[in-house]
Amino acid sequence: MILHLAPAGRWRTWPAGTAYLPEAYEADGFVHCTAGDELMLAVANRFYGDGPGAFVALTIDPGQLTSELRWEASVDGLAPLFPHVYGPIDAAAVMAVRPVLRAPDGRFTGFGAAQ
């Protein structure tokens, strides 16, 4: 399984049953993902700690993706390789959606129960 961090508002308003694309997809050309909860929190705190609002973690089954998945070198040293999805995240590939918990200072601290 791989994980994708999404703004909760965008995810909740995305049309149900349709493939998901994050706002940054057009600029980046792929969907950023991670592998494992600890790495997800490290990435969230490094890149989204100042971001307002709630976030969710999408748990994605790579075997259910129709878009290409590539494991590519990290440019920031957080991990040797990161999973990148070159296309939309199929609705059928999303196995769970968990709220990402935040401390009052905005730091990401863990995950809530799957919704």
Biopython code that builds the backbone (N, CA, C, O; Angstrom):
import numpy as np
from Bio.PDB.StructureBuilder import StructureBuilder

atoms = [
    (1, "MET", "N", (0.827, -1.183, 0.000)),
    (1, "MET", "CA", (0.000, 0.000, 0.000)),
    (1, "MET", "C", (0.876, 1.254, 0.000)),
    (1, "MET", "O", (1.961, 1.276, 0.582)),
    (2, "ILE", "N", (0.386, 2.277, -0.655)),
    (2, "ILE", "CA", (1.037, 3.569, -0.653)),
    (2, "ILE", "C", (0.035, 4.605, -0.133)),
    (2, "ILE", "O", (-1.166, 4.340, -0.078)),
    (3, "LEU", "N", (0.528, 5.765, 0.241)),
    (3, "LEU", "CA", (-0.316, 6.806, 0.822)),
    (3, "LEU", "C", (-0.192, 8.105, 0.037)),
    (3, "LEU", "O", (0.864, 8.428, -0.507)),
    (4, "HIS", "N", (-1.293, 8.836, -0.008)),
    (4, "HIS", "CA", (-1.298, 10.171, -0.601)),
    (4, "HIS", "C", (-1.966, 11.128, 0.379)),
    (4, "HIS", "O", (-3.041, 10.834, 0.900)),
    (5, "LEU", "N", (-1.338, 12.264, 0.628)),
    (5, "LEU", "CA", (-1.877, 13.296, 1.505)),
    (5, "LEU", "C", (-2.713, 14.258, 0.677)),
    (5, "LEU", "O", (-2.227, 14.840, -0.292)),
    (6, "ALA", "N", (-3.974, 14.421, 1.064)),
    (6, "ALA", "CA", (-4.884, 15.286, 0.308)),
    (6, "ALA", "C", (-5.574, 16.263, 1.245)),
    (6, "ALA", "O", (-5.903, 15.907, 2.376)),
    (7, "PRO", "N", (-5.797, 17.494, 0.789)),
    (7, "PRO", "CA", (-6.615, 18.410, 1.584)),
    (7, "PRO", "C", (-8.006, 17.802, 1.764)),
    (7, "PRO", "O", (-8.632, 17.369, 0.797)),
    (8, "ALA", "N", (-8.475, 17.773, 2.990)),
    (8, "ALA", "CA", (-9.753, 17.117, 3.279)),
    (8, "ALA", "C", (-10.901, 17.728, 2.480)),
    (8, "ALA", "O", (-11.766, 17.004, 1.987)),
    (9, "GLY", "N", (-10.916, 19.041, 2.350)),
    (9, "GLY", "CA", (-11.992, 19.696, 1.615)),
    (9, "GLY", "C", (-12.033, 19.283, 0.156)),
    (9, "GLY", "O", (-13.107, 19.042, -0.394)),
    (10, "ARG", "N", (-10.867, 19.201, -0.477)),
    (10, "ARG", "CA", (-10.823, 18.783, -1.883)),
    (10, "ARG", "C", (-11.308, 17.349, -2.027)),
    (10, "ARG", "O", (-12.088, 17.039, -2.927)),
    (11, "TRP", "N", (-10.842, 16.464, -1.130)),
    (11, "TRP", "CA", (-11.249, 15.066, -1.206)),
    (11, "TRP", "C", (-12.758, 14.921, -1.000)),
    (11, "TRP", "O", (-13.421, 14.196, -1.741)),
    (12, "ARG", "N", (-13.289, 15.600, -0.008)),
    (12, "ARG", "CA", (-14.720, 15.462, 0.313)),
    (12, "ARG", "C", (-15.632, 15.998, -0.786)),
    (12, "ARG", "O", (-16.765, 15.539, -0.928)),
    (13, "THR", "N", (-15.149, 16.958, -1.559)),
    (13, "THR", "CA", (-15.981, 17.527, -2.621)),
    (13, "THR", "C", (-15.703, 16.911, -3.986)),
    (13, "THR", "O", (-16.357, 17.259, -4.969)),
    (14, "TRP", "N", (-14.736, 15.997, -4.052)),
    (14, "TRP", "CA", (-14.435, 15.326, -5.317)),
    (14, "TRP", "C", (-15.601, 14.403, -5.670)),
    (14, "TRP", "O", (-16.121, 13.725, -4.784)),
    (15, "PRO", "N", (-16.021, 14.355, -6.917)),
    (15, "PRO", "CA", (-17.156, 13.501, -7.293)),
    (15, "PRO", "C", (-16.903, 12.027, -6.933)),
    (15, "PRO", "O", (-15.915, 11.436, -7.369)),
    (16, "ALA", "N", (-17.784, 11.460, -6.156)),
    (16, "ALA", "CA", (-17.657, 10.067, -5.702)),
    (16, "ALA", "C", (-17.555, 9.125, -6.893)),
    (16, "ALA", "O", (-18.244, 9.289, -7.900)),
    (17, "GLY", "N", (-16.685, 8.143, -6.755)),
    (17, "GLY", "CA", (-16.553, 7.112, -7.777)),
    (17, "GLY", "C", (-15.726, 7.519, -8.980)),
    (17, "GLY", "O", (-15.600, 6.740, -9.925)),
    (18, "THR", "N", (-15.160, 8.711, -8.975)),
    (18, "THR", "CA", (-14.335, 9.143, -10.098)),
    (18, "THR", "C", (-12.865, 9.178, -9.692)),
    (18, "THR", "O", (-12.540, 9.294, -8.511)),
    (19, "ALA", "N", (-11.989, 9.076, -10.674)),
    (19, "ALA", "CA", (-10.556, 9.107, -10.410)),
    (19, "ALA", "C", (-10.165, 10.474, -9.843)),
    (19, "ALA", "O", (-10.683, 11.506, -10.269)),
    (20, "TYR", "N", (-9.259, 10.464, -8.893)),
    (20, "TYR", "CA", (-8.855, 11.673, -8.168)),
    (20, "TYR", "C", (-7.529, 12.219, -8.696)),
    (20, "TYR", "O", (-6.604, 11.467, -9.002)),
    (21, "LEU", "N", (-7.465, 13.534, -8.793)),
    (21, "LEU", "CA", (-6.213, 14.228, -9.105)),
    (21, "LEU", "C", (-6.037, 15.380, -8.118)),
    (21, "LEU", "O", (-6.972, 16.150, -7.897)),
    (22, "PRO", "N", (-4.864, 15.506, -7.530)),
    (22, "PRO", "CA", (-4.608, 16.647, -6.646)),
    (22, "PRO", "C", (-4.434, 17.920, -7.461)),
    (22, "PRO", "O", (-4.184, 17.874, -8.665)),
    (23, "GLU", "N", (-4.569, 19.038, -6.795)),
    (23, "GLU", "CA", (-4.432, 20.330, -7.457)),
    (23, "GLU", "C", (-3.058, 20.494, -8.113)),
    (23, "GLU", "O", (-2.956, 21.118, -9.169)),
    (24, "ALA", "N", (-2.013, 19.950, -7.512)),
    (24, "ALA", "CA", (-0.643, 20.115, -8.021)),
    (24, "ALA", "C", (-0.321, 19.211, -9.210)),
    (24, "ALA", "O", (0.771, 19.306, -9.770)),
    (25, "TYR", "N", (-1.238, 18.346, -9.602)),
    (25, "TYR", "CA", (-0.936, 17.385, -10.658)),
    (25, "TYR", "C", (-0.515, 18.065, -11.960)),
    (25, "TYR", "O", (0.465, 17.657, -12.584)),
    (26, "GLU", "N", (-1.236, 19.080, -12.365)),
    (26, "GLU", "CA", (-0.929, 19.739, -13.638)),
    (26, "GLU", "C", (0.493, 20.307, -13.643)),
    (26, "GLU", "O", (1.202, 20.200, -14.643)),
    (27, "ALA", "N", (0.904, 20.905, -12.537)),
    (27, "ALA", "CA", (2.241, 21.488, -12.450)),
    (27, "ALA", "C", (3.322, 20.417, -12.306)),
    (27, "ALA", "O", (4.398, 20.540, -12.892)),
    (28, "ASP", "N", (3.040, 19.358, -11.522)),
    (28, "ASP", "CA", (4.050, 18.341, -11.224)),
    (28, "ASP", "C", (4.096, 17.212, -12.253)),
    (28, "ASP", "O", (5.160, 16.644, -12.497)),
    (29, "GLY", "N", (2.963, 16.885, -12.852)),
    (29, "GLY", "CA", (2.918, 15.796, -13.827)),
    (29, "GLY", "C", (2.758, 14.421, -13.218)),
    (29, "GLY", "O", (2.760, 13.425, -13.941)),
    (30, "PHE", "N", (2.619, 14.343, -11.907)),
    (30, "PHE", "CA", (2.398, 13.071, -11.218)),
    (30, "PHE", "C", (1.793, 13.355, -9.851)),
    (30, "PHE", "O", (1.763, 14.499, -9.397)),
    (31, "VAL", "N", (1.311, 12.298, -9.200)),
    (31, "VAL", "CA", (0.739, 12.390, -7.857)),
    (31, "VAL", "C", (1.810, 11.933, -6.871)),
    (31, "VAL", "O", (2.320, 10.817, -6.971)),
    (32, "HIS", "N", (2.146, 12.796, -5.926)),
    (32, "HIS", "CA", (3.123, 12.464, -4.884)),
    (32, "HIS", "C", (2.505, 11.476, -3.896)),
    (32, "HIS", "O", (1.378, 11.668, -3.439)),
    (33, "CYS", "N", (3.240, 10.432, -3.577)),
    (33, "CYS", "CA", (2.797, 9.455, -2.580)),
    (33, "CYS", "C", (3.976, 9.099, -1.683)),
    (33, "CYS", "O", (5.118, 9.472, -1.954)),
    (34, "THR", "N", (3.679, 8.372, -0.616)),
    (34, "THR", "CA", (4.700, 7.865, 0.288)),
    (34, "THR", "C", (4.378, 6.414, 0.606)),
    (34, "THR", "O", (3.338, 5.888, 0.210)),
    (35, "ALA", "N", (5.283, 5.785, 1.323)),
    (35, "ALA", "CA", (5.064, 4.412, 1.783)),
    (35, "ALA", "C", (5.254, 4.400, 3.294)),
    (35, "ALA", "O", (6.361, 4.615, 3.788)),
    (36, "GLY", "N", (4.175, 4.150, 4.024)),
    (36, "GLY", "CA", (4.264, 4.047, 5.469)),
    (36, "GLY", "C", (3.834, 5.296, 6.203)),
    (36, "GLY", "O", (4.035, 6.417, 5.735)),
    (37, "ASP", "N", (3.238, 5.081, 7.364)),
    (37, "ASP", "CA", (2.695, 6.173, 8.168)),
    (37, "ASP", "C", (3.773, 7.151, 8.652)),
    (37, "ASP", "O", (3.579, 8.364, 8.583)),
    (38, "GLU", "N", (4.895, 6.638, 9.134)),
    (38, "GLU", "CA", (5.936, 7.524, 9.665)),
    (38, "GLU", "C", (6.474, 8.455, 8.591)),
    (38, "GLU", "O", (6.674, 9.645, 8.833)),
    (39, "LEU", "N", (6.707, 7.912, 7.406)),
    (39, "LEU", "CA", (7.198, 8.743, 6.315)),
    (39, "LEU", "C", (6.137, 9.755, 5.892)),
    (39, "LEU", "O", (6.462, 10.897, 5.566)),
    (40, "MET", "N", (4.874, 9.342, 5.895)),
    (40, "MET", "CA", (3.789, 10.275, 5.553)),
    (40, "MET", "C", (3.792, 11.462, 6.504)),
    (40, "MET", "O", (3.667, 12.605, 6.065)),
    (41, "LEU", "N", (3.933, 11.206, 7.801)),
    (41, "LEU", "CA", (3.954, 12.301, 8.779)),
    (41, "LEU", "C", (5.180, 13.196, 8.592)),
    (41, "LEU", "O", (5.082, 14.416, 8.723)),
    (42, "ALA", "N", (6.331, 12.598, 8.289)),
    (42, "ALA", "CA", (7.544, 13.389, 8.062)),
    (42, "ALA", "C", (7.363, 14.299, 6.843)),
    (42, "ALA", "O", (7.734, 15.472, 6.887)),
    (43, "VAL", "N", (6.806, 13.774, 5.776)),
    (43, "VAL", "CA", (6.558, 14.566, 4.567)),
    (43, "VAL", "C", (5.532, 15.663, 4.857)),
    (43, "VAL", "O", (5.714, 16.814, 4.460)),
    (44, "ALA", "N", (4.464, 15.299, 5.546)),
    (44, "ALA", "CA", (3.418, 16.275, 5.868)),
    (44, "ALA", "C", (3.989, 17.432, 6.676)),
    (44, "ALA", "O", (3.696, 18.593, 6.392)),
    (45, "ASN", "N", (4.790, 17.125, 7.666)),
    (45, "ASN", "CA", (5.363, 18.182, 8.506)),
    (45, "ASN", "C", (6.394, 19.026, 7.756)),
    (45, "ASN", "O", (6.504, 20.228, 7.994)),
    (46, "ARG", "N", (7.130, 18.414, 6.872)),
    (46, "ARG", "CA", (8.157, 19.149, 6.128)),
    (46, "ARG", "C", (7.556, 20.080, 5.076)),
    (46, "ARG", "O", (8.022, 21.205, 4.896)),
    (47, "PHE", "N", (6.521, 19.606, 4.384)),
    (47, "PHE", "CA", (6.007, 20.364, 3.241)),
    (47, "PHE", "C", (4.643, 21.014, 3.460)),
    (47, "PHE", "O", (4.287, 21.951, 2.745)),
    (48, "TYR", "N", (3.878, 20.532, 4.433)),
    (48, "TYR", "CA", (2.512, 21.031, 4.607)),
    (48, "TYR", "C", (2.220, 21.532, 6.012)),
    (48, "TYR", "O", (1.073, 21.853, 6.324)),
    (49, "GLY", "N", (3.227, 21.604, 6.860)),
    (49, "GLY", "CA", (3.033, 22.022, 8.241)),
    (49, "GLY", "C", (2.420, 23.408, 8.375)),
    (49, "GLY", "O", (1.685, 23.675, 9.326)),
    (50, "ASP", "N", (2.718, 24.284, 7.433)),
    (50, "ASP", "CA", (2.154, 25.630, 7.464)),
    (50, "ASP", "C", (0.841, 25.716, 6.703)),
    (50, "ASP", "O", (0.181, 26.755, 6.714)),
    (51, "GLY", "N", (0.458, 24.628, 6.043)),
    (51, "GLY", "CA", (-0.776, 24.621, 5.261)),
    (51, "GLY", "C", (-1.993, 24.630, 6.161)),
    (51, "GLY", "O", (-2.062, 23.870, 7.127)),
    (52, "PRO", "N", (-2.957, 25.486, 5.849)),
    (52, "PRO", "CA", (-4.148, 25.551, 6.694)),
    (52, "PRO", "C", (-5.102, 24.395, 6.418)),
    (52, "PRO", "O", (-5.048, 23.759, 5.365)),
    (53, "GLY", "N", (-5.958, 24.147, 7.369)),
    (53, "GLY", "CA", (-7.040, 23.192, 7.175)),
    (53, "GLY", "C", (-6.676, 21.759, 7.485)),
    (53, "GLY", "O", (-5.564, 21.426, 7.894)),
    (54, "ALA", "N", (-7.677, 20.937, 7.268)),
    (54, "ALA", "CA", (-7.563, 19.507, 7.558)),
    (54, "ALA", "C", (-7.054, 18.754, 6.337)),
    (54, "ALA", "O", (-7.237, 19.183, 5.198)),
    (55, "PHE", "N", (-6.410, 17.620, 6.603)),
    (55, "PHE", "CA", (-5.903, 16.746, 5.547)),
    (55, "PHE", "C", (-6.352, 15.323, 5.820)),
    (55, "PHE", "O", (-6.658, 14.960, 6.955)),
    (56, "VAL", "N", (-6.386, 14.522, 4.760)),
    (56, "VAL", "CA", (-6.660, 13.100, 4.873)),
    (56, "VAL", "C", (-5.544, 12.325, 4.179)),
    (56, "VAL", "O", (-4.889, 12.831, 3.268)),
    (57, "ALA", "N", (-5.344, 11.099, 4.624)),
    (57, "ALA", "CA", (-4.392, 10.197, 3.990)),
    (57, "ALA", "C", (-5.182, 9.141, 3.233)),
    (57, "ALA", "O", (-5.965, 8.396, 3.821)),
    (58, "LEU", "N", (-4.969, 9.086, 1.926)),
    (58, "LEU", "CA", (-5.597, 8.056, 1.104)),
    (58, "LEU", "C", (-4.677, 6.841, 1.099)),
    (58, "LEU", "O", (-3.501, 6.951, 0.755)),
    (59, "THR", "N", (-5.209, 5.688, 1.479)),
    (59, "THR", "CA", (-4.459, 4.446, 1.386)),
    (59, "THR", "C", (-4.784, 3.838, 0.037)),
    (59, "THR", "O", (-5.943, 3.552, -0.262)),
    (60, "ILE", "N", (-3.757, 3.642, -0.778)),
    (60, "ILE", "CA", (-3.932, 3.240, -2.169)),
    (60, "ILE", "C", (-3.319, 1.871, -2.402)),
    (60, "ILE", "O", (-2.187, 1.606, -1.994)),
    (61, "ASP", "N", (-4.079, 1.000, -3.063)),
    (61, "ASP", "CA", (-3.587, -0.313, -3.467)),
    (61, "ASP", "C", (-2.966, -0.164, -4.860)),
    (61, "ASP", "O", (-3.694, 0.033, -5.833)),
    (62, "PRO", "N", (-1.641, -0.252, -4.974)),
    (62, "PRO", "CA", (-1.003, -0.072, -6.283)),
    (62, "PRO", "C", (-1.507, -1.046, -7.346)),
    (62, "PRO", "O", (-1.501, -0.727, -8.535)),
    (63, "GLY", "N", (-1.939, -2.224, -6.922)),
    (63, "GLY", "CA", (-2.448, -3.214, -7.864)),
    (63, "GLY", "C", (-3.766, -2.824, -8.511)),
    (63, "GLY", "O", (-4.176, -3.430, -9.501)),
    (64, "GLN", "N", (-4.428, -1.826, -7.962)),
    (64, "GLN", "CA", (-5.716, -1.363, -8.497)),
    (64, "GLN", "C", (-5.576, -0.093, -9.349)),
    (64, "GLN", "O", (-6.567, 0.426, -9.865)),
    (65, "LEU", "N", (-4.357, 0.395, -9.489)),
    (65, "LEU", "CA", (-4.134, 1.603, -10.287)),
    (65, "LEU", "C", (-4.077, 1.259, -11.772)),
    (65, "LEU", "O", (-3.481, 0.254, -12.160)),
    (66, "THR", "N", (-4.689, 2.086, -12.589)),
    (66, "THR", "CA", (-4.517, 1.947, -14.035)),
    (66, "THR", "C", (-3.440, 2.907, -14.538)),
    (66, "THR", "O", (-2.933, 2.746, -15.648)),
    (67, "SER", "N", (-3.090, 3.900, -13.725)),
    (67, "SER", "CA", (-2.006, 4.824, -14.054)),
    (67, "SER", "C", (-0.677, 4.180, -13.681)),
    (67, "SER", "O", (-0.615, 3.304, -12.819)),
    (68, "GLU", "N", (0.378, 4.626, -14.342)),
    (68, "GLU", "CA", (1.709, 4.095, -14.083)),
    (68, "GLU", "C", (2.219, 4.533, -12.714)),
    (68, "GLU", "O", (2.083, 5.696, -12.332)),
    (69, "LEU", "N", (2.805, 3.592, -11.981)),
    (69, "LEU", "CA", (3.438, 3.863, -10.693)),
    (69, "LEU", "C", (4.945, 3.704, -10.865)),
    (69, "LEU", "O", (5.415, 2.665, -11.327)),
    (70, "ARG", "N", (5.700, 4.738, -10.490)),
    (70, "ARG", "CA", (7.166, 4.681, -10.539)),
    (70, "ARG", "C", (7.721, 4.999, -9.164)),
    (70, "ARG", "O", (7.258, 5.922, -8.493)),
    (71, "TRP", "N", (8.715, 4.229, -8.750)),
    (71, "TRP", "CA", (9.442, 4.523, -7.520)),
    (71, "TRP", "C", (10.668, 5.313, -7.936)),
    (71, "TRP", "O", (11.534, 4.809, -8.652)),
    (72, "GLU", "N", (10.737, 6.586, -7.471)),
    (72, "GLU", "CA", (11.778, 7.478, -7.949)),
    (72, "GLU", "C", (12.586, 8.059, -6.797)),
    (72, "GLU", "O", (12.115, 8.164, -5.665)),
    (73, "ALA", "N", (13.804, 8.427, -7.120)),
    (73, "ALA", "CA", (14.737, 8.944, -6.125)),
    (73, "ALA", "C", (14.195, 10.195, -5.447)),
    (73, "ALA", "O", (13.552, 11.042, -6.066)),
    (74, "SER", "N", (14.474, 10.274, -4.178)),
    (74, "SER", "CA", (14.098, 11.431, -3.376)),
    (74, "SER", "C", (15.115, 12.534, -3.581)),
    (74, "SER", "O", (16.318, 12.282, -3.629)),
    (75, "VAL", "N", (14.627, 13.757, -3.702)),
    (75, "VAL", "CA", (15.543, 14.892, -3.821)),
    (75, "VAL", "C", (15.751, 15.578, -2.475)),
    (75, "VAL", "O", (16.571, 16.489, -2.365)),
    (76, "ASP", "N", (15.020, 15.149, -1.458)),
    (76, "ASP", "CA", (15.095, 15.831, -0.167)),
    (76, "ASP", "C", (15.699, 14.981, 0.944)),
    (76, "ASP", "O", (15.846, 15.459, 2.069)),
    (77, "GLY", "N", (16.050, 13.735, 0.653)),
    (77, "GLY", "CA", (16.687, 12.892, 1.640)),
    (77, "GLY", "C", (15.771, 12.248, 2.664)),
    (77, "GLY", "O", (16.256, 11.570, 3.570)),
    (78, "LEU", "N", (14.455, 12.437, 2.549)),
    (78, "LEU", "CA", (13.540, 11.819, 3.512)),
    (78, "LEU", "C", (13.449, 10.309, 3.331)),
    (78, "LEU", "O", (13.232, 9.575, 4.295)),
    (79, "ALA", "N", (13.613, 9.853, 2.109)),
    (79, "ALA", "CA", (13.556, 8.424, 1.813)),
    (79, "ALA", "C", (14.372, 8.181, 0.550)),
    (79, "ALA", "O", (14.547, 9.102, -0.248)),
    (80, "PRO", "N", (14.872, 6.972, 0.350)),
    (80, "PRO", "CA", (15.640, 6.719, -0.866)),
    (80, "PRO", "C", (14.767, 6.794, -2.129)),
    (80, "PRO", "O", (15.207, 7.282, -3.169)),
    (81, "LEU", "N", (13.528, 6.304, -2.022)),
    (81, "LEU", "CA", (12.613, 6.299, -3.160)),
    (81, "LEU", "C", (11.206, 6.691, -2.708)),
    (81, "LEU", "O", (10.776, 6.365, -1.601)),
    (82, "PHE", "N", (10.514, 7.387, -3.580)),
    (82, "PHE", "CA", (9.116, 7.739, -3.337)),
    (82, "PHE", "C", (8.258, 7.203, -4.474)),
    (82, "PHE", "O", (8.681, 7.222, -5.630)),
    (83, "PRO", "N", (7.047, 6.719, -4.156)),
    (83, "PRO", "CA", (6.137, 6.302, -5.217)),
    (83, "PRO", "C", (5.453, 7.524, -5.838)),
    (83, "PRO", "O", (4.904, 8.373, -5.136)),
    (84, "HIS", "N", (5.502, 7.586, -7.153)),
    (84, "HIS", "CA", (4.830, 8.645, -7.901)),
    (84, "HIS", "C", (3.868, 7.993, -8.882)),
    (84, "HIS", "O", (4.232, 7.053, -9.587)),
    (85, "VAL", "N", (2.642, 8.494, -8.925)),
    (85, "VAL", "CA", (1.616, 7.950, -9.814)),
    (85, "VAL", "C", (1.452, 8.917, -10.976)),
    (85, "VAL", "O", (1.108, 10.084, -10.789)),
    (86, "TYR", "N", (1.702, 8.414, -12.177)),
    (86, "TYR", "CA", (1.647, 9.241, -13.388)),
    (86, "TYR", "C", (0.273, 9.160, -14.033)),
    (86, "TYR", "O", (0.099, 8.589, -15.110)),
    (87, "GLY", "N", (-0.684, 9.738, -13.354)),
    (87, "GLY", "CA", (-2.065, 9.771, -13.814)),
    (87, "GLY", "C", (-2.976, 9.812, -12.606)),
    (87, "GLY", "O", (-2.508, 9.875, -11.469)),
    (88, "PRO", "N", (-4.265, 9.776, -12.847)),
    (88, "PRO", "CA", (-5.210, 9.869, -11.734)),
    (88, "PRO", "C", (-5.207, 8.631, -10.846)),
    (88, "PRO", "O", (-4.811, 7.541, -11.260)),
    (89, "ILE", "N", (-5.662, 8.838, -9.608)),
    (89, "ILE", "CA", (-5.839, 7.747, -8.640)),
    (89, "ILE", "C", (-7.238, 7.182, -8.854)),
    (89, "ILE", "O", (-8.233, 7.857, -8.591)),
    (90, "ASP", "N", (-7.309, 5.951, -9.328)),
    (90, "ASP", "CA", (-8.607, 5.310, -9.550)),
    (90, "ASP", "C", (-9.380, 5.204, -8.242)),
    (90, "ASP", "O", (-8.801, 4.902, -7.199)),
    (91, "ALA", "N", (-10.672, 5.449, -8.295)),
    (91, "ALA", "CA", (-11.516, 5.334, -7.101)),
    (91, "ALA", "C", (-11.405, 3.935, -6.497)),
    (91, "ALA", "O", (-11.388, 3.790, -5.274)),
    (92, "ALA", "N", (-11.330, 2.918, -7.332)),
    (92, "ALA", "CA", (-11.249, 1.534, -6.847)),
    (92, "ALA", "C", (-9.929, 1.243, -6.141)),
    (92, "ALA", "O", (-9.835, 0.265, -5.399)),
    (93, "ALA", "N", (-8.910, 2.071, -6.358)),
    (93, "ALA", "CA", (-7.608, 1.857, -5.724)),
    (93, "ALA", "C", (-7.542, 2.424, -4.316)),
    (93, "ALA", "O", (-6.637, 2.079, -3.556)),
    (94, "VAL", "N", (-8.487, 3.288, -3.954)),
    (94, "VAL", "CA", (-8.485, 3.899, -2.622)),
    (94, "VAL", "C", (-9.147, 2.933, -1.641)),
    (94, "VAL", "O", (-10.362, 2.737, -1.662)),
    (95, "MET", "N", (-8.329, 2.342, -0.790)),
    (95, "MET", "CA", (-8.797, 1.319, 0.145)),
    (95, "MET", "C", (-9.304, 1.904, 1.453)),
    (95, "MET", "O", (-10.171, 1.320, 2.104)),
    (96, "ALA", "N", (-8.772, 3.047, 1.837)),
    (96, "ALA", "CA", (-9.183, 3.695, 3.088)),
    (96, "ALA", "C", (-8.847, 5.177, 3.011)),
    (96, "ALA", "O", (-7.959, 5.598, 2.270)),
    (97, "VAL", "N", (-9.579, 5.948, 3.793)),
    (97, "VAL", "CA", (-9.326, 7.378, 3.926)),
    (97, "VAL", "C", (-9.297, 7.676, 5.425)),
    (97, "VAL", "O", (-10.281, 7.460, 6.132)),
    (98, "ARG", "N", (-8.153, 8.176, 5.896)),
    (98, "ARG", "CA", (-7.999, 8.470, 7.319)),
    (98, "ARG", "C", (-7.709, 9.952, 7.527)),
    (98, "ARG", "O", (-6.896, 10.523, 6.800)),
    (99, "PRO", "N", (-8.354, 10.585, 8.500)),
    (99, "PRO", "CA", (-7.972, 11.962, 8.815)),
    (99, "PRO", "C", (-6.556, 11.980, 9.379)),
    (99, "PRO", "O", (-6.154, 11.075, 10.109)),
    (100, "VAL", "N", (-5.820, 13.008, 9.034)),
    (100, "VAL", "CA", (-4.480, 13.187, 9.581)),
    (100, "VAL", "C", (-4.602, 14.177, 10.736)),
    (100, "VAL", "O", (-5.063, 15.305, 10.555)),
    (101, "LEU", "N", (-4.190, 13.748, 11.909)),
    (101, "LEU", "CA", (-4.345, 14.540, 13.126)),
    (101, "LEU", "C", (-3.247, 15.587, 13.226)),
    (101, "LEU", "O", (-2.106, 15.369, 12.817)),
    (102, "ARG", "N", (-3.634, 16.748, 13.790)),
    (102, "ARG", "CA", (-2.681, 17.845, 13.933)),
    (102, "ARG", "C", (-2.706, 18.383, 15.355)),
    (102, "ARG", "O", (-3.748, 18.415, 16.009)),
    (103, "ALA", "N", (-1.542, 18.801, 15.816)),
    (103, "ALA", "CA", (-1.417, 19.469, 17.105)),
    (103, "ALA", "C", (-1.873, 20.922, 16.944)),
    (103, "ALA", "O", (-1.984, 21.407, 15.819)),
    (104, "PRO", "N", (-2.139, 21.619, 18.049)),
    (104, "PRO", "CA", (-2.548, 23.029, 17.954)),
    (104, "PRO", "C", (-1.559, 23.904, 17.186)),
    (104, "PRO", "O", (-1.954, 24.912, 16.599)),
    (105, "ASP", "N", (-0.273, 23.527, 17.183)),
    (105, "ASP", "CA", (0.720, 24.322, 16.449)),
    (105, "ASP", "C", (0.770, 23.992, 14.960)),
    (105, "ASP", "O", (1.584, 24.556, 14.228)),
    (106, "GLY", "N", (-0.103, 23.074, 14.500)),
    (106, "GLY", "CA", (-0.158, 22.709, 13.085)),
    (106, "GLY", "C", (0.641, 21.484, 12.718)),
    (106, "GLY", "O", (0.519, 20.981, 11.601)),
    (107, "ARG", "N", (1.458, 20.990, 13.633)),
    (107, "ARG", "CA", (2.278, 19.800, 13.372)),
    (107, "ARG", "C", (1.387, 18.570, 13.200)),
    (107, "ARG", "O", (0.436, 18.372, 13.955)),
    (108, "PHE", "N", (1.700, 17.755, 12.211)),
    (108, "PHE", "CA", (0.965, 16.500, 11.983)),
    (108, "PHE", "C", (1.467, 15.466, 12.971)),
    (108, "PHE", "O", (2.675, 15.278, 13.110)),
    (109, "THR", "N", (0.547, 14.785, 13.666)),
    (109, "THR", "CA", (0.950, 13.901, 14.756)),
    (109, "THR", "C", (0.514, 12.447, 14.609)),
    (109, "THR", "O", (1.059, 11.582, 15.295)),
    (110, "GLY", "N", (-0.435, 12.151, 13.752)),
    (110, "GLY", "CA", (-0.919, 10.784, 13.640)),
    (110, "GLY", "C", (-2.140, 10.718, 12.735)),
    (110, "GLY", "O", (-2.402, 11.617, 11.936)),
    (111, "PHE", "N", (-2.881, 9.617, 12.888)),
    (111, "PHE", "CA", (-4.012, 9.348, 12.014)),
    (111, "PHE", "C", (-5.237, 8.949, 12.826)),
    (111, "PHE", "O", (-5.133, 8.265, 13.844)),
    (112, "GLY", "N", (-6.393, 9.390, 12.357)),
    (112, "GLY", "CA", (-7.647, 8.981, 12.955)),
    (112, "GLY", "C", (-8.134, 7.698, 12.307)),
    (112, "GLY", "O", (-7.471, 7.131, 11.439)),
    (113, "ALA", "N", (-9.292, 7.254, 12.740)),
    (113, "ALA", "CA", (-9.890, 6.036, 12.207)),
    (113, "ALA", "C", (-10.304, 6.250, 10.763)),
    (113, "ALA", "O", (-10.685, 7.353, 10.372)),
    (114, "ALA", "N", (-10.227, 5.186, 9.973)),
    (114, "ALA", "CA", (-10.629, 5.241, 8.565)),
    (114, "ALA", "C", (-12.094, 5.630, 8.439)),
    (114, "ALA", "O", (-12.933, 5.202, 9.232)),
    (115, "GLN", "N", (-12.384, 6.431, 7.450)),
    (115, "GLN", "CA", (-13.750, 6.906, 7.213)),
    (115, "GLN", "C", (-14.405, 6.076, 6.136)),
    (115, "GLN", "O", (-15.561, 6.317, 5.788)),
]
sb = StructureBuilder()
sb.init_structure("model")
sb.init_model(0)
sb.init_chain("A")
sb.init_seg("    ")
for serial, (resi, resn, name, xyz) in enumerate(atoms, 1):
    if name == "N":
        sb.init_residue(resn, " ", resi, " ")
    sb.init_atom(name, np.array(xyz, "f"), 0.0, 1.0, " ", f" {name:<3s}", serial, name[0])
structure = sb.get_structure()
